[in-house]
């Protein structure tokens, strides 16, 4: 697999995104150092996107890493910036292609270990656990984990040095001067890095269209505390399972108001166990299982549950449908959606909110009150980081096209003139010289379909989409030795309007009867003749052409 080359440069530092540009999720970024024909590679993050309505039956979407897998002899490692699914969720699926060591901080290692165990890779993947602030070298890449603040423990920016240039890869971040957990933003170190000289800042763009500064976790904690204090009945808090700071905030509010804490959702329970293994949430006390929810007085219980993004099988969705085995909510109870709806999940979240409204439950979202703060930087925070780091050039990452272009425009307004918007599969030269697109590499998406990884573009989801729009018709034709019908033609359909089958059966019988006997010996040709006739009849009667499957057998 060779990239298509448009220019020659003897030695350069390049950037190749395989996911995460022009989209939210599926982050996968590769850095190459050295001559064009013998680059050494570093991969930063390897995440997932979750299946969308347009991909029926697809649970998870992965980046296609085939190009780098073909270069794995010169792939020195995979570095994970933090523990979110969109940054490490694909490791268990794709590591067998890469076969490289993985470097991450302790909390990310705990989350990754759970996923590797589920995938049957426990003990096979060489995971190197390093504390925040660590400096380490992989091939030609001198690296450093720099502490930032985000919505999961131990988030890091990655400072990358090669002989061609220096890059700061921010990962996901915000500036929070009063975090509930963790070390906080290492402004001092970022200023020191800026003083040394940064060629390119590769920077989170998720909130680049929003002015001002993100609220602090401490502000959110105070508001959640106030809401829990005034609640009369049961309180349920749903948030991202990985948001340990928000989990800590909810638990503290419960303890301060005399409420027991019940956990619903395996992902949240796993996160809590991982946090405790890293020395966090040590003061949270005993956390109850969902089976105990119904035995507690309404004013003495807080439920912490998954499902803030409307996932149909998550705890809050089943509770909203009044279908949860152990948990039920009633009028007078309160549900706090302590999260932001990820773009693309609006319909699913709206469905959960409406189901809760039907239960006459009080619902509070981030649009109603300060119960959530994003983990991504707004424009005032971006401007501060530019000031600290003083980059020569900037590449927006982690965002949809409107976010990337908004980030470019903001950076330009702040005096950064060399800004390039990346595209998955396009190789940008970072140094030496100005940013320039110089190459293209194969890229794409893979779908996780049940237990299998299948192609994204031409895989089963494409056929399922068609089935959803036009339905399917099955025709069975059984021939005897003289190539006449040994039994009547049979036709069955699914997803078609009632009353249409008779017309389609007649079309199949007519197509068979009009086919000369010598041509019936070619079963494939006969099947195609019948298929075409049935589709044409459906189009005339219905205005749509269903999928038609014809089976011709001989007895």
Secondary structure by P-SEA (a helix, b strand, c coil): cccccccccccccbbbbccccccccbbbbbbbbccccccccccccccccccccccccccbbbccaaaaaaacccccbbbbcccccccccccccccccccbbbbbcaaaaaaaaaaaaaaccccccbbbbbccbbbbbccccccccccccccccbbbbbbbbcccbbbbbccccccccccccccccaaaaaaaaaaaccccccccccccccccccccaaaaaaaaaaaaaacccbbbbbccccaaaaaaaaaaaaaaabbbbbbccaaaaaaaaaaaaaccccccccccccccccccccccbbbbbcccccccccaaaaaaacccccccccccbbbbccccccccaaaaaaaaaaaaaaabbbbbccccccccccccccaaaaaaaaaaacccccccccccaaaaaaaaaaaaaacccbbbbbcccbbbbcccccccccbbbbbbbbbbcccccccccccaaaaaaaaacbbbbbbbbbbcccccccccbbbbbccccccaaaaaaaaaaaaaaacccccccaaaaaaaaaaaaaaaaaaaacccccbbbbbbbcc
